[in-house]
């Protein structure tokens, strides 16, 4: 099976060589005229992120919607850290262990409401994490009132990284305070971006200022085009 992001066609048109990540196909780098090696292209792209802004399609990350009175209990059980104390509107990073104590996966989990969380997983381990959650809730704690479903393909996600990530986002956002005081690190907000209803998570995997923008999958290409045009 082959799984493609909503920006796949534009990625192909930009000449990017594709690599496999799980069942997904993602761009390795975006070559420009005059660049003869992958390292030249990657160094240029790193420069964008470190000095200005870069955008990356991270729709391939696993996304699991978890709801119910015991959703917090489930997260406390499968992660090494405490998630039941997470406040609504905040995000926390977590490590998930196998039965033998070996790290199975890592990712973030956001609290959307009192009994509602959204978990992200790595691309390749999304299926494994779903199986683990099923095992825990069916074999170990069938008494817990919690339900979950994979929503990986329902959301397209673009990650903005770099010192000018906020500047780019402010050009497209209509109804959210993106200031450091108004939008703190490891939190999320609902907003309208380029006319599209979205969830914005202020999360960074690069160490730079960064935002992850989640929109319904059928709006993914529109978001990507808006970000690339403004950028």
NUZA-94746 format. One record per residue: x, z negated, y negated of N, C-alpha, C, O in turn. Coordinates in steps of 0.05 Angstrom, whole numbers, plus 5000, padded with zeros to 4 digits. Atoms other than C-alpha are relative to their C-alpha. Layout:
N
XZYXZYXZYXZY ...
***
This chain:
231
501750005024500050005000501750004975503949884974 498749995025502150144929498249884978495949964976 501550125021499949724870501350064973503850034970 498949915026500849964798498849834977496549754978 500950135024500449614731498450194983498550434987 501649835017495849874677501750174981500850374970 498249845017501950124638501750195017503650315007 498349854981504650504699500450294990502750384990 499749725008503251204673501850034976503550214976 498249995023506551074606502849945008504750054997 497350074990512450754642501350245013503750305007 498949764987513351384684500750214979502850344980 499549805021512851824622502549934983503750114972 497650095015518351414589502650035017504849965008 497749954983522951594648501249765014503549775022 498950244987523750904677500150035030498150115042 499950014971526250864749498549755009498749544998 501850224991521450434789501349855023502849965039 499150174978523049854835497649865012495549834999 502250144987518749494886500249704997502449594999 500150295002516648774875497549925016495249955006 502350044983512248554932498850285006500250465015 501249744997507249134936499850154974498950384972 500249895027507749264861502450184994504650155005 497949835010511849804827500449934970498549944954 499350085028515449584763502450164990504050245006 497749855011520349924716502549835002502549584997 497550144999527649744726501349984972502249774963 499049995028529849964656499050264988497950435002 501049775014528150484603502350164988503250084966 497749865011533750994593499450164975497150264971 500249845024534851334527502150235001504050215017 498149775001538451994511502849904994503249744975 497350085004545951914516501049765017503449715019 499250224983545851314562500450115029498650245040 499249884974549351484628499849805022499949875046 500250214979548850814665497749814994496849784972 502150205003543550294677500949774982499249654968 499050235016547949774644499750054970499149874955 500449945029547750134577497149964992496649854970 502950035006540150144579499349714999497949624981 500750294998539649414600501249844977499949674966 498850145023544549184547498550044974498149864958 501549945024540549534493497449855000496649744980 502650154999534049224518500449704996498849574982 499450285005537148534520500549954970499749744960 499650035029539348644448497449994985497249844965 502650015013532148784428498949715002498049604982 501250264996529848124458501549784985500349604973 498450215013535547714430500050024969500249814955 499849965029535348014360497450064986497049984963 502549935012528348274348497749935018496849705018 502250054982522848344400499950205023500650435019 500449834976521648624470497349945012496349725010 502550034986515348734510500350075029501750275035 499749964972514748694585497249975013495849785008 502550024986508748834630500449815024501949885043 499850204979508148214674497449965015496849745025 502650014987501348374703500349945030498449855043 499550044971504448324773500049715008499749655032 500050294994504947564769497349935013495250015005 502550094987499947234816498549824982499649654967 501750165017494046914781497749905017496250055030 502150124983489346424816498349824982499349644969 502050155015483046144783499049775018498049825040 500750244984481745424807498049844985498549764962 502150155013475345044792498849795019498949825043 501450214985471744414814500949724992502949694979 499450285007471643654806502749915010504049744998 497450084988477843594851502250204996504250195011 497949805005481844164822502649864993504849955002 497650155007486743664792501449885024503849885026 498950114976487643324859501650205016503750155026 498649784985489443984892502750064988504650095002 497549935013494644144840502149785002504449835006 498150234996497743444844501250015028503549935032 499150004972498243544919502150225005504050175019 498349774994501544234920502450024982504450154990 497749995018506144154860501649735002500549535011 498450255001511843654853499349834976499749594977 500750165024509343444784497049944999495550015017 502850095004502843154758498550204982499450264960 501549815016497543644734497249904993495950014975 502750105006491143234734499949874973497749844962 499950125026493442914669500350214977500350144954 499649795020494443584634497550034982495350034992 502349985019490143654571499050294999500550475003 501149745003485444234561501450154977501950034955 498549845020489044784522503049995004504550124989 497150034995495844594550500850145026499250195043 498849874977500444914602502349845010503749714995 497850154989505344594650501450175022500150325036 498549864979510944884694500249835025500449585023 500050164975510944684767501650145022501750385023 498749914975514844744832498149945023497049725024 501750044976510944824897501850005024503550175028 498450044976513944584962498650085026496150065027 501149964973512944785034499849735014500549525003 500350254985511444275088502649865005502849625007 497450114994518844185101501649924975503949854976 498750085025520444045028501550224986502650174964 498749785012523444725013498250124978495850144982 501649885021521245054948498750265010500150445019 501549774992515845564963499750194976500050444979 500649835023514445814893500149834974500149594976 500250145026514445644819498350174981498050414985 501749865019510045814761498849814980499549574980 501450175019505645544706497149975008496050135023 502950044995498645254708498849904973499949724961 501350065026494045224647497349875005495949955024 502650134998488044774638498150144981498450124956 501949855016482245194614497649834992496349884972 502350185005476944644617500449755017502349735032 499850254985475743954647500350045030501849885043 499849954971474944244718500950285005500250405026 499249724997478144924708502950044993503849974971 497249945004485445134716500550295007499050415023 499149744992489045804720503049975007504649894991 497250034990495445804763501350285000500050485007 498549754996500746344760502149955021503249735024 497950014979505546504817501950234995501550404979 498249775000511446964827498550245012496650205027 501349754990509647684843500050015031497950065042 499849974971512147684915498649785016497849835039 501050224984509447004935497049944995496049745004 502850055007502347064908498249975025496649785026 501650034975499347174978500749755015498949625026 499150244986503446615008498849754988498049575002 501250235014501046124955497049985006496049765010 502850004994493846324967499549895028497749725033 500350104973494746195042500549705001499249565016 499450295000497845515027497749844989497049634999 502350145012492045314982497749995020496349795022 502150004980487245525037500549805022498749665031 499250194980491045115088499549714991498449555006 500350275011491044495044497149924999496349705007 502850075004483644525028498350025025496249895027 501649974976481244725097501049815022499349705037 498950154978485944335143500749714992500449535009 499050275008488543735103497949854984497649614988 501950135017483143585051497450164997496850244975 502549855001476643935069497849854984495749974978 502050155015472943375032500150044970498349964955 499849955029475443594964498150214990497750425003 501949815012470443944919501650184981501950124957 498349815016474744534894499850285012499650315037 500149734992474345284897502150164984502650104961 498049835014479445824880499850285009498950345032 500049714993480146574879502350144986503050064964 497949845012485647074865498850184978496850324983 500949825022484647424798502450164989502550254966 497649855008491447774797499350274989500450354968 500649735009488348464790497950024978497350234968 502050015021483048244741501149984972499750034952 498850045026487948094685502650164997504350165015 497549875007493248534653501549824980500249694963 498550205016498848134620502550144988504050275002 497749905013504048334569501549764988500349584975 498350225010509847864552501650104976503150294978 498449945024512747884481502249794998501649554999 497850195001519647574475501950084977502450314972 498149955020524547504418499349874973497049794969 500450145026525347214347497850124983496749994965 502249885016520247714319497550045016495750195008 502549984984515047634374497649914984495550044986 502250105016510647234327499250204979496850244974 500649805021511247754272498450235011496550324998 501449774988508948304319497149925007495250075003 502650094992503147894345498249954976495850014978 501650055024500847694275498850264989496750264976 501149755010499948434259497550085015495850235004 502349924983494848504315497949805004495649865011 501950224996491447824318498149974976498950014953 501950025022485147704278498949724996497949664974 501550265002482746994292501549775012500249605024 498550224988488346524313502449934983503750114972 497750105015493646094279502450015019502549875038 497649974983500346314309502449854990504649885001 497750155011504645854267501149805020499649725039 498950204981509345374304498449745001498249625022 501650245001504944794282497250055013496149875026 502749944990498345134300499950095028497850085041 500049904973500545424366502649915013504750045012 497650134990505444964401500850125027499250255041 498949904974509945144460498549875023497749645022 501550094976506545084529497149934993496149735002 502850035005499545164502498850285001500250485002 501349744999494345724504497650004981496449794975 502349975018488845994458498550265007499750455017 501549754999483346514460500250134973500250004952 499649855025484147064408499050285004498450375026 500649724999482347774390502550154991503550114969 497549855006488348254393499350305001498450405021 500649715003487448974369497250055009496650255022 502949974993479948874379499349925028497149965036 500450074972480748614450500049695002501849564992 500150284995478647914471502249935020502550065041 497650064984484847574501500449705002499449544987 498950274997487946934526503050034994504450195006 497250005007494746804494501349745009500349525002 498550234991499646334527502850004987504250204989 497450015012505746104489501949885021502449645023 498250074978510546094548502550184998502350414990 497549845001517846324553501549985026502049765036 498349994976521746544614502850104992504650125009 497449905009527646794571501549804983503849834978 498850195018528946194527499550074971500149914953 500649915027526746594466497149924993495649845010 502850025008520346534426498550215016499350445017 501549814982515146854472497149935002496349704999 502950034996507746964483499350185024500350405026 501149834979504047214545497150054993495549874989 502749915008497747614528498550095024499350295037 501749924977492347654581497450134990496050014974 502549865006486748154575498750105026500250145045 501249884976481648424625501450265007502350414990 498349784990485048954668499250274988500950444983 500849745011480849524640500850044971500550264959 499049985027483649364571503150004999504350004977 497150034998490849334595501550234986503450174971 498749775012492850034573499749994969501550064955 500550015029489649934504501949794987502949834966 498250215010493649284495502850104999504250074978 497249904999500149604517500550214978502650204965 499749805021499150194470500149884972501849964955 500050145026497549734411502749864995503849874973 497550155003503749304424502450204995504050154978 497849805003508349914432499950134972502050184960 500349865026505550244369500849824977502349904960 499350205021506149614326503049945001504349904981 497250064997512949464355501950214990504350184991 
***
